[in-house]
Amino acid sequence: MKRIIIPALLAALPAIASAQSTVDVYTLSQSELKGTARFMSMGGAFTALGGDLSTLNQNPAGVGIYRGSEIGATLDLNFRSYETATPYGKSKDTQTKAFCNNFGYVGTTYIGSGLKSLSWGVSYGRVASFDRLTNGYNNPTSTSLTNYIASFSGGQAPGDLAFSKDYNPYLQSDCDWLSILAYNSMMINDRPGAANQYQGLYQNGTVGDAQYLVRERGHVDEYNFDVGGNINDVVYWGIGFGVTDIDYTRESNYSESMENARIYNGDNAPTVTGDAGFELYNRKRITGNGWNFKAGLIVKPIPELRLGFAVHTPTWYSLSHGYDAEVDYSYFNPAVDESEHNPLAGNEYTEWASFDSRMRTPWRLMFGAAVVIGNQAIVSVDYERQAYNAMHLKYQTGYYYNDFADDVDVNNNIKDVFQGSNIVRVGVEYRVTPQFSLRAGYNAQTCNVKSAAVDGNVEVLTSGTDPSFSLDSKLTQYITFGAGYKYKGWYFDAAYVHKNRESVFRAYTNYDGNIAPKATVTDNINSFVLSVGYKF
């Protein structure tokens, strides 16, 4: 099938508006245990402790604990293992990543009685890393992506989906781009006797399999500017302003092979039974910047006890999205002699779509308590609440900066799919000598996805022409250990961090009682973290 190319135009906004994604909002809103080696080795349980560069993006009151100045940097080396499991087998992939996890400076000025000191700090910190591989195989399948596309393509006229002379449906119609791509690659075809209705390749008697490979890359980085103070060595306060940047890339390949499929049989002719195969490739990139505020208190009613509290506003993001897709297809009709037209094979691709959005992440609320035992040991416990069901998205309605409106469909879907999440952090430190300390920690986050969504009983809205998605399905856990050494003003801290995360991957959302290919994806990430700094 030959595409008619016309001069490039801006994509029609009604079509782009349908490209918003519940899953994108979720992915970009997540955070990880990142920071200095001391912070990570104690599970991040620093809401009531402070006195560490990582507290600049956790509890800004921690900057008020400082009695001097500090500069430090952290290197993070990750060994990542990804396992994708289906009833038909397992696939494992590995990655190694190294990056600067944290860099910061704190300065302190002594004032006098009452407000004894004033401290300020600036820091860079990695909030989240998106690096992940999902690679799986399902055989046999009980339905097809093409049937799923056909299920939501009804009502769109064939003339609006198909290319013709000087007509490009991607740029000149309001139709769903995945429907256009599928129609022009004959993944969906007209349903006989039903106007503006379509059917996919899968039918009774079809035997098929599915393969998928998803590569995700990118990060969220945060730059923090905090100020805090010390009131009579009892109350420590702090406020902070954070600036974030996002860079997220997702590339996905999804393919199906089918025998006894319902395939295209030429113009104005019914479909016939034959063999079919296609591969759908999607590319997506999201970049942007955001900002947030933080405020916190640490109270020391007695020297041995510290109580901490912090609140983070949502991060408000301005995002730029871009995506495109491509399909390679091949259909073999056994009733026709092999020729240059059998199998019917070719390639179709979308235009490049770009649009802007405005996103709001969850707010965060933290409480902590820490006990100091004889200047030799510390035990610290944190609780945090994150409101994932309060995430929010606005879509672009025009070509000017402030032309945005609430995306009602996505925002309602967020409430259907996600729920608030609880995080518990526990950390201990034991000072073996005045210079050498040992540390350990545990960090656990409850699943932020409702069980109905994990089980596939809720529709999940995805973006653009990529129908696949992953949702966390169980508790995410960190187990941490570490040690630290001080020499004069210098400190050297090391940490080992193990992260376990389990998700469910679906090639597309379940529909009309049909179960999409799915897999269980388990991440096991082992990190070795080294911090070096100087206090003066």
C-alpha positions as CSV (number, residue, x, y, z in Angstrom):
1,M,0.0,0.0,0.0
2,K,1.5,3.3,-1.0
3,R,1.3,6.4,1.1
4,I,0.6,9.8,-0.4
5,I,2.8,12.4,1.2
6,I,1.8,16.0,1.5
7,P,3.7,19.0,2.9
8,A,4.2,18.7,6.6
9,L,1.7,20.7,8.8
10,L,1.1,21.0,12.5
11,A,-0.8,18.0,13.6
12,A,-4.5,18.7,14.3
13,L,-5.0,19.4,18.0
14,P,-8.1,17.3,18.5
15,A,-6.1,14.2,17.4
16,I,-3.2,15.1,19.6
17,A,-5.5,15.7,22.6
18,S,-6.3,12.0,22.5
19,A,-2.7,11.2,23.1
20,Q,-2.6,12.0,26.8
21,S,-1.6,9.1,29.1
22,T,-2.5,8.0,32.6
23,V,0.6,5.8,32.5
24,D,2.9,8.7,31.6
25,V,1.7,10.8,34.5
26,Y,2.4,7.8,36.8
27,T,5.8,7.0,35.4
28,L,7.1,10.6,35.7
29,S,5.7,11.1,39.2
30,Q,7.7,8.3,40.9
31,S,10.8,8.8,43.1
32,E,13.5,6.4,44.3
33,L,15.8,6.1,47.3
34,K,18.6,8.3,46.1
35,G,21.1,10.5,48.0
36,T,24.4,10.4,49.9
37,A,25.8,7.1,50.9
38,R,25.0,7.7,54.6
39,F,21.4,8.6,53.7
40,M,20.9,5.6,51.5
41,S,22.6,3.2,53.9
42,M,20.1,4.1,56.6
43,G,17.1,3.6,54.3
44,G,16.5,7.3,53.8
45,A,15.1,7.6,57.4
46,F,16.3,11.2,57.9
47,T,13.1,13.2,58.4
48,A,14.0,13.7,62.1
49,L,17.8,13.6,61.7
50,G,19.0,16.2,59.3
51,G,22.6,17.2,59.0
52,D,23.1,15.5,55.7
53,L,23.1,16.9,52.1
54,S,20.3,14.6,51.1
55,T,17.9,16.3,53.6
56,L,17.8,19.4,51.2
57,N,15.3,17.4,49.1
58,Q,13.7,15.5,51.9
59,N,13.2,17.7,55.0
60,P,14.6,21.2,54.6
61,A,14.7,21.6,58.4
62,G,17.7,19.3,58.3
63,V,19.8,22.2,57.0
64,G,19.1,24.0,60.4
65,I,20.9,21.1,62.2
66,Y,24.2,22.2,60.7
67,R,26.7,23.9,63.0
68,G,29.2,24.5,60.2
69,S,29.6,24.2,56.4
70,E,29.9,21.2,54.2
71,I,30.6,20.3,50.6
72,G,30.2,16.8,49.2
73,A,29.6,14.6,46.2
74,T,28.2,11.0,45.6
75,L,28.9,8.4,43.0
76,D,26.3,5.7,42.3
77,L,27.2,2.5,40.5
78,N,24.1,0.4,39.6
79,F,24.0,-3.3,38.5
80,R,20.5,-3.8,37.2
81,S,18.8,-7.1,36.5
82,Y,15.4,-7.4,34.8
83,E,13.4,-10.6,34.6
84,T,10.3,-10.9,32.4
85,A,8.2,-14.0,33.2
86,T,5.2,-15.5,31.5
87,P,3.7,-19.0,31.7
88,Y,5.8,-19.8,28.6
89,G,9.2,-18.9,30.0
90,K,11.5,-16.3,31.4
91,S,13.8,-13.7,29.9
92,K,16.6,-11.9,31.7
93,D,18.5,-8.7,30.8
94,T,21.1,-6.7,32.6
95,Q,22.4,-3.2,32.6
96,T,25.2,-1.3,34.4
97,K,24.9,2.4,35.0
98,A,27.1,4.9,36.8
99,F,26.2,8.5,37.6
100,C,26.6,11.3,40.1
101,N,23.8,10.8,42.5
102,N,24.2,13.9,44.7
103,F,26.3,17.1,45.0
104,G,25.7,19.9,47.4
105,Y,27.0,22.7,49.6
106,V,25.7,24.0,53.0
107,G,26.9,27.2,54.7
108,T,26.2,28.4,58.2
109,T,26.3,31.8,60.0
110,Y,26.0,32.2,63.8
111,I,23.7,34.9,64.9
112,G,23.3,34.8,68.7
113,S,20.7,34.0,71.3
114,G,17.2,32.9,70.2
115,L,17.9,32.3,66.5
116,K,21.3,30.8,67.1
117,S,22.3,30.2,63.5
118,L,21.1,30.5,60.0
119,S,22.1,27.9,57.3
120,W,21.5,27.7,53.6
121,G,22.2,25.1,51.1
122,V,22.2,24.2,47.4
123,S,22.2,20.7,46.0
124,Y,21.8,18.6,42.9
125,G,20.1,15.2,43.4
126,R,18.8,12.4,41.2
127,V,15.2,11.7,42.1
128,A,14.5,8.8,39.8
129,S,16.0,6.8,37.0
130,F,13.8,5.3,34.3
131,D,16.3,2.8,32.9
132,R,14.5,-0.5,32.3
133,L,14.2,-3.5,29.9
134,T,11.1,-5.6,29.4
135,N,11.5,-8.5,27.0
136,G,8.9,-11.3,26.8
137,Y,7.0,-13.9,24.7
138,N,3.4,-15.2,24.9
139,N,2.3,-18.3,23.1
140,P,-0.5,-18.9,22.4
141,T,-2.5,-15.7,22.6
142,S,-6.2,-15.6,23.0
143,T,-6.7,-12.4,21.0
144,S,-4.8,-9.9,19.0
145,L,-3.8,-6.2,19.3
146,T,-5.6,-5.8,16.0
147,N,-8.9,-6.8,17.5
148,Y,-8.3,-4.4,20.4
149,I,-7.7,-1.6,17.9
150,A,-10.9,-2.6,16.0
151,S,-12.9,-2.5,19.2
152,F,-12.3,1.3,19.7
153,S,-12.1,2.3,16.0
154,G,-15.8,2.0,15.3
155,G,-17.5,5.2,14.2
156,Q,-14.5,6.5,12.3
157,A,-15.2,6.5,8.6
158,P,-12.8,4.6,6.3
159,G,-12.4,7.7,4.2
160,D,-11.1,9.6,7.2
161,L,-8.6,6.8,8.0
162,A,-7.2,6.1,4.6
163,F,-4.7,8.1,2.5
164,S,-5.8,9.4,-0.8
165,K,-4.6,12.1,-3.3
166,D,-3.5,15.1,-1.3
167,Y,-5.1,13.8,1.9
168,N,-3.0,12.7,4.9
169,P,-5.3,11.4,7.7
170,Y,-2.6,12.0,10.4
171,L,-2.6,15.7,9.7
172,Q,-6.1,16.3,8.3
173,S,-8.5,14.2,10.4
174,D,-9.4,13.9,14.0
175,C,-9.2,10.1,14.0
176,D,-7.1,8.1,16.5
177,W,-3.6,7.7,15.1
178,L,-3.4,4.1,16.1
179,S,-6.6,3.4,14.1
180,I,-5.1,5.2,11.1
181,L,-1.9,3.2,11.3
182,A,-3.7,-0.1,11.7
183,Y,-6.2,0.6,8.8
184,N,-3.4,1.6,6.3
185,S,-1.3,-1.5,7.3
186,M,-4.4,-3.8,7.0
187,M,-4.2,-4.8,10.6
188,I,-7.9,-3.8,10.8
189,N,-10.4,-4.1,7.9
190,D,-13.9,-3.1,7.2
191,R,-16.5,-5.3,8.8
192,P,-18.9,-6.6,6.1
193,G,-22.4,-5.2,6.4
194,A,-21.5,-2.7,9.2
195,A,-20.8,0.8,8.2
196,N,-17.8,2.4,9.9
197,Q,-17.1,-0.8,11.9
198,Y,-13.9,-2.8,11.8
199,Q,-12.5,-6.3,12.5
200,G,-9.1,-7.5,13.5
201,L,-7.0,-10.4,12.3
202,Y,-7.9,-12.8,15.1
203,Q,-10.9,-15.1,14.6
204,N,-12.1,-18.5,15.7
205,G,-9.4,-21.0,14.9
206,T,-6.5,-18.5,14.8
207,V,-3.3,-19.7,16.4
208,G,-0.9,-16.9,17.3
209,D,1.9,-15.7,19.5
210,A,3.2,-12.3,20.7
211,Q,6.7,-10.9,21.4
212,Y,7.6,-7.6,23.0
213,L,10.6,-5.6,23.9
214,V,10.4,-2.3,25.7
215,R,13.4,0.0,26.4
216,E,13.0,2.9,28.8
217,R,15.7,5.4,29.6
218,G,15.9,8.8,31.3
219,H,15.8,10.5,34.7
220,V,14.3,13.1,37.0
221,D,16.9,15.5,38.5
222,E,16.2,18.1,41.2
223,Y,18.1,21.2,42.1
224,N,17.3,22.4,45.6
225,F,17.7,25.8,47.3
226,D,17.1,25.7,51.1
227,V,17.3,27.9,54.0
228,G,16.9,27.0,57.7
229,G,17.6,28.0,61.2
230,N,18.3,26.8,64.8
231,I,16.1,28.2,67.6
232,N,17.8,27.6,71.0
233,D,19.0,24.1,69.9
234,V,15.4,22.9,70.3
235,V,13.5,23.8,67.2
236,Y,15.0,23.6,63.7
237,W,13.1,24.9,60.7
238,G,13.6,25.0,57.0
239,I,12.0,25.9,53.7
240,G,13.1,24.9,50.3
241,F,12.5,25.5,46.6
242,G,13.1,22.7,44.1
243,V,13.6,22.9,40.3
244,T,13.3,19.6,38.5
245,D,14.0,18.5,34.9
246,I,12.7,15.4,33.2
247,D,14.1,13.5,30.2
248,Y,12.2,10.2,29.4
249,T,12.5,8.0,26.3
250,R,10.5,4.9,25.7
251,E,11.0,2.6,22.6
252,S,8.8,-0.5,22.2
253,N,8.6,-3.3,19.7
254,Y,5.5,-5.5,19.6
255,S,5.0,-8.3,17.1
256,E,2.4,-11.0,16.4
257,S,2.5,-14.1,14.2
258,M,-0.8,-15.8,13.3
259,E,-2.0,-18.8,11.4
260,N,-5.6,-19.0,10.1
261,A,-6.0,-15.3,10.6
262,R,-8.6,-13.1,8.9
263,I,-6.6,-11.2,6.4
264,Y,-7.1,-8.5,3.7
265,N,-8.1,-9.9,0.3
266,G,-8.0,-6.9,-2.0
267,D,-10.2,-3.8,-2.5
268,N,-14.0,-4.4,-2.4
269,A,-13.5,-8.1,-1.5
270,P,-14.2,-10.0,1.7
271,T,-11.4,-11.1,3.9
272,V,-10.0,-14.6,3.7
273,T,-8.2,-17.0,6.0
274,G,-4.4,-16.9,5.8
275,D,-1.3,-16.2,7.7
276,A,-0.4,-12.9,9.2
277,G,2.5,-11.2,10.9
278,F,3.2,-7.6,11.9
279,E,5.7,-5.7,14.1
280,L,4.7,-2.4,15.7
281,Y,7.5,0.0,16.7
282,N,6.9,3.0,18.8
283,R,9.2,5.8,19.9
284,K,8.3,8.4,22.5
285,R,10.2,11.2,24.3
286,I,9.0,13.5,27.1
287,T,11.1,16.4,28.4
288,G,10.3,19.3,30.7
289,N,10.9,21.2,33.8
290,G,9.0,21.7,37.1
291,W,9.1,23.3,40.5
292,N,8.0,22.7,44.0
293,F,8.2,23.9,47.6
294,K,9.1,22.1,50.8
295,A,8.8,23.0,54.4
296,G,9.7,21.2,57.6
297,L,10.4,21.2,61.3
298,I,12.7,19.2,63.6
299,V,12.0,19.4,67.3
300,K,14.5,18.2,70.0
301,P,12.5,18.1,73.2
302,I,15.3,16.3,75.0
303,P,18.9,15.7,73.7
304,E,18.1,12.0,73.1
305,L,15.0,12.5,71.0
306,R,14.2,14.2,67.7
307,L,10.9,14.6,66.0
308,G,10.6,15.6,62.4
309,F,7.8,16.8,60.0
310,A,8.0,17.8,56.4
311,V,5.5,18.6,53.6
312,H,6.2,18.7,49.9
313,T,3.9,20.5,47.5
314,P,3.2,18.7,44.2
315,T,5.7,19.4,41.5
316,W,4.1,21.4,38.7
317,Y,5.6,20.5,35.3
318,S,5.6,21.9,31.8
319,L,6.2,19.1,29.5
320,S,6.9,18.6,25.8
321,H,5.9,15.3,24.2
322,G,6.9,13.7,20.9
323,Y,6.1,10.3,19.4
324,D,5.9,8.4,16.2
325,A,5.3,4.8,15.1
326,E,5.9,2.3,12.3
327,V,4.5,-1.0,11.2
328,D,6.0,-3.8,9.1
329,Y,3.4,-6.2,7.9
330,S,3.1,-9.4,5.8
331,Y,-0.1,-11.3,4.9
332,F,0.0,-14.6,3.0
333,N,-3.1,-15.8,1.2
334,P,-2.9,-19.6,0.5
335,A,-5.6,-19.4,-2.1
336,V,-3.4,-17.3,-4.4
337,D,-0.3,-18.4,-6.2
338,E,2.9,-16.8,-4.8
339,S,3.9,-13.7,-6.7
340,E,5.2,-10.3,-5.9
341,H,1.8,-9.5,-4.4
342,N,1.6,-12.6,-2.2
343,P,2.5,-12.3,0.5
344,L,1.2,-8.8,0.7
345,A,3.9,-7.0,2.6
346,G,4.9,-3.4,3.3
347,N,5.6,-0.7,5.8
348,E,3.5,2.1,7.2
349,Y,4.5,5.0,9.5
350,T,2.9,7.9,11.3
351,E,3.9,11.5,11.2
352,W,6.0,12.9,14.1
353,A,3.5,14.3,16.7
354,S,4.5,16.9,19.2
355,F,2.5,18.7,21.8
356,D,2.7,20.2,25.3
357,S,1.0,19.4,28.6
358,R,0.9,20.5,32.2
359,M,1.3,17.9,34.9
360,R,1.0,17.9,38.7
361,T,2.6,15.1,40.8
362,P,1.4,13.8,44.2
363,W,1.9,15.9,47.3
364,R,4.1,14.2,50.0
365,L,3.7,14.3,53.8
366,M,6.5,12.9,56.1
367,F,6.8,12.2,59.8
368,G,9.9,10.9,61.6
369,A,11.3,10.1,65.0
370,A,14.9,9.4,65.9
371,V,16.5,8.3,69.2
372,V,20.2,9.0,70.0
373,I,21.6,6.4,72.4
374,G,24.6,7.6,74.4
375,N,26.3,9.5,71.5
376,Q,27.1,6.0,70.1
377,A,23.9,4.8,68.3
378,I,21.0,6.2,66.3
379,V,17.7,4.6,65.6
380,S,15.4,6.5,63.1
381,V,12.0,5.7,61.8
382,D,10.0,7.6,59.1
383,Y,6.5,7.4,57.7
384,E,5.6,9.1,54.4
385,R,2.3,9.4,52.5
386,Q,2.1,10.1,48.8
387,A,-1.2,10.8,47.1
388,Y,-0.9,9.2,43.7
389,N,-4.6,9.4,43.2
390,A,-4.3,13.2,43.2
391,M,-2.1,13.4,40.2
392,H,-3.4,15.8,37.5
393,L,-3.0,16.5,33.8
394,K,-3.9,19.4,31.5
395,Y,-3.7,19.1,27.7
396,Q,-3.0,21.7,25.1
397,T,-6.0,23.1,23.5
398,G,-4.4,25.8,21.3
399,Y,-1.1,27.0,20.0
400,Y,-0.4,29.6,22.7
401,Y,1.4,29.1,26.0
402,N,-1.7,29.2,28.3
403,D,-4.1,27.3,26.1
404,F,-4.5,24.3,28.4
405,A,-7.6,22.6,29.9
406,D,-8.1,19.7,32.4
407,D,-7.9,16.3,30.7
408,V,-11.1,14.9,32.3
409,D,-10.7,11.4,30.9
410,V,-7.1,11.0,32.1
411,N,-7.8,12.6,35.5
412,N,-10.8,10.3,36.1
413,N,-8.7,7.3,34.9
414,I,-6.0,8.3,37.5
415,K,-8.6,8.0,40.3
416,D,-9.7,4.6,38.9
417,V,-6.2,3.2,38.6
418,F,-4.1,4.7,41.4
419,Q,-4.3,5.0,45.2
420,G,-2.3,6.7,47.9
421,S,1.0,5.0,48.8
422,N,2.6,4.6,52.3
423,I,6.4,4.5,52.8
424,V,8.1,3.3,55.9
425,R,11.8,3.9,56.4
426,V,14.0,2.5,59.2
427,G,17.7,3.3,59.7
428,V,20.3,2.5,62.4
429,E,23.8,3.8,62.9
430,Y,26.4,2.5,65.4
431,R,29.6,4.4,66.1
432,V,32.3,1.7,66.6
433,T,34.9,4.3,67.2
434,P,34.8,8.1,67.1
435,Q,35.9,7.9,63.4
436,F,34.2,4.7,62.1
437,S,30.5,3.9,61.9
438,L,28.4,1.0,60.7
439,R,24.9,1.5,59.3
440,A,21.8,-0.4,58.0
441,G,18.4,0.4,56.8
442,Y,15.1,-0.8,55.3
443,N,12.7,1.1,53.1
444,A,9.3,-0.2,51.9
445,Q,6.6,1.4,49.7
446,T,3.1,0.0,49.4
447,C,1.7,-0.6,45.9
448,N,0.3,2.7,44.5
449,V,-1.9,0.8,42.0
450,K,-5.4,-0.4,42.9
451,S,-5.8,-4.2,42.8
452,A,-8.5,-4.0,40.1
453,A,-6.0,-2.3,37.8
454,V,-3.3,-4.8,38.6
455,D,-5.7,-7.6,37.8
456,G,-6.5,-6.0,34.4
457,N,-10.1,-5.1,35.3
458,V,-9.8,-1.4,34.7
459,E,-9.1,0.3,31.4
460,V,-5.7,2.1,31.4
461,L,-5.2,5.0,29.1
462,T,-1.9,5.1,27.2
463,S,-0.4,7.7,25.0
464,G,0.0,8.1,21.3
465,T,0.2,4.9,19.3
466,D,1.8,2.8,22.0
467,P,-0.8,0.7,23.8
468,S,1.6,-1.1,26.2
469,F,2.2,-0.2,29.8
470,S,3.6,-1.4,33.1
471,L,2.1,-0.9,36.6
472,D,3.7,-1.8,40.0
473,S,1.9,-4.7,41.5
474,K,3.6,-5.4,44.9
475,L,5.6,-3.8,47.7
476,T,8.8,-2.0,46.5
477,Q,11.6,-2.7,49.0
478,Y,15.1,-1.5,49.7
479,I,17.6,-3.3,52.0
480,T,20.7,-1.2,52.7
481,F,24.0,-1.4,54.5
482,G,26.9,0.9,54.9
483,A,29.9,2.3,56.7
484,G,31.5,5.7,57.3
485,Y,34.9,7.0,58.2
486,K,35.9,10.5,59.4
487,Y,39.4,12.0,59.2
488,K,39.7,15.5,60.5
489,G,37.2,17.5,58.4
490,W,36.9,14.8,55.7
491,Y,34.3,12.0,55.6
492,F,34.2,8.9,53.4
493,D,30.9,7.0,53.3
494,A,30.0,3.8,51.4
495,A,26.7,2.0,51.0
496,Y,25.3,-1.1,49.4
497,V,21.6,-0.8,48.4
498,H,19.4,-3.6,47.1
499,K,16.1,-2.7,45.4
500,N,13.3,-5.2,44.5
501,R,10.4,-4.0,42.5
502,E,7.7,-6.1,40.8
503,S,5.3,-4.9,38.0
504,V,2.8,-6.3,35.6
505,F,3.3,-5.6,31.9
506,R,0.4,-5.6,29.5
507,A,0.8,-5.3,25.7
508,Y,-2.5,-3.4,25.7
509,T,-5.4,-3.0,28.1
510,N,-7.9,-5.9,28.4
511,Y,-11.1,-5.3,26.5
512,D,-14.6,-6.8,26.2
513,G,-13.5,-9.8,28.3
514,N,-10.4,-10.5,26.2
515,I,-7.1,-10.9,28.0
516,A,-4.1,-9.1,26.5
517,P,-0.6,-10.6,26.6
518,K,1.0,-9.9,29.9
519,A,4.1,-10.7,31.9
520,T,5.5,-10.2,35.4
521,V,8.5,-7.9,35.4
522,T,10.9,-8.1,38.4
523,D,13.7,-5.5,38.9
524,N,16.6,-6.4,41.2
525,I,19.0,-3.4,41.4
526,N,22.2,-3.6,43.4
527,S,23.9,-0.2,43.9
528,F,27.3,0.6,45.3
529,V,27.4,4.2,46.5
530,L,30.4,6.3,47.6
531,S,30.3,9.8,49.1
532,V,33.2,12.0,49.8
533,G,32.9,15.4,51.5
534,Y,34.5,18.0,53.7
535,K,33.0,19.8,56.7
536,F,34.5,23.1,57.9
